[in-house]
Amino acid sequence: MSAMRRPRLINRQPAEATGLRDELAAGLLAPSAHVSPKFLYDSLGSRLFAAITEVEEYYPTRTEAGIFNAHAEQIAASIGPGCTLVDLGAGNCAKACNLFPTLKPARYVAVDISVDFLAESLNYLQFRHPEMDVTGLGCDFSSRLDLPDEIGSGPRVLFYPGSSIGNFTPDQALVFLQQARDASQGGGMLIGIDLVKPQAILDAAYDDALGITAAFNLNLLNAVNRQLGANFGVSNFRHIAFFNAEQSRIEMHLEARHTNTVTWPGGERCFVAGERIHTENSYKYTVDRANSLLNAAGFRRTRCWTDPKGWFALFWATV
Ligand SMILES: C[S@@+](CC[C@H](N)C(=O)[O-])C[C@H]1O[C@@H](n2cnc3c(N)ncnc32)[C@H](O)[C@@H]1O
């Protein structure tokens, strides 16, 4: 009996987290406190996000899947078989895995900041697809997307679903997409982008009745406590999410239920009742604005598919 194939894991996350601690402390001490959404994804946060994708109010995942299903043949024909599929922010790898029968990639590279969760997800994926050449890359691509040669040479299809691009401001998104264009090495980018829609639908998607998104947001405080050695009390804060129409973005915040002081080695901050920590933006685009952004990043040719309600768009973008 042959031994089970193991996915290769390249871990580029620094063992010493001084930089992350400095980044956290600076955000917490800023006049308007903020924490990067990348800190939402510890092991529990990654599981909570997977649960969010199943709640009724969270339309993006099932809408995006519907677009893939409806246009599978066209999408596959545009990309062609045998690609190196690089999944940016792979999470539980479920979306890419569902595309394997259609896209028929030769190689799968899953990239994520949440390394333990990624390793677990890839073991399961490899078990289901023993024939697939699988590599995991643990890294933080928020400041720079830089894919090492070790993942293989040749054109790459960068898969960036779920409208994760919306976590960047439009200026940051432009820089990220330019880096993605270079990293694709002449391949392309398959990217899912959430579209502007009635406010009530957007608000509900980020504040579901079961409270899963609230738990996801509040769990960030546990991650900060661990990373920074802080003493946030989760019950001292509440989840807030709303669509900011002027900025065309969902904002998530954690709001102090009452005045409380948080300390960590080398710092402290008193949060007065009602004061907020900004934890995530999720920018919503129109098809035209998304297209312009891709063009500005150097993706000159784009194909776009949307769902019947026009809620979500999937782009295949090439140089
Ligand atoms: C919104 S989830 C999307 C997961 C999955 N791709 C999907 O569409 O359902 C974002 C994913 O990106 C990862 N992520 C967030 N910030 C990251 C960063 N700065 N560098 C690498 N991965 C990141 C998270 O761990 C998480 O798995």
The ligand as an ORCA input file, in Angstrom:
! r2SCAN-3c Opt
* xyz 0 1
  C     -13.201     36.356      3.907
  S     -12.181     34.954      4.143
  C     -12.365     34.158      2.566
  C     -12.122     32.665      2.624
  C     -12.428     31.952      1.303
  N     -11.472     32.327      0.272
  C     -13.832     32.279      0.848
  O     -13.978     33.047     -0.112
  O     -14.773     31.768      1.460
  C     -10.585     35.668      4.006
  C      -9.447     34.663      4.046
  O      -8.227     35.373      3.804
  C      -7.290     35.103      4.828
  N      -6.544     36.336      5.051
  C      -7.023     37.486      5.605
  N      -6.060     38.428      5.624
  C      -4.958     37.859      5.074
  C      -3.634     38.336      4.823
  N      -3.296     39.592      5.137
  N      -2.730     37.505      4.249
  C      -3.105     36.208      3.928
  N      -4.342     35.712      4.139
  C      -5.265     36.518      4.703
  C      -8.112     34.693      6.036
  O      -7.403     33.871      6.933
  C      -9.293     33.985      5.393
  O      -9.060     32.618      5.207
*
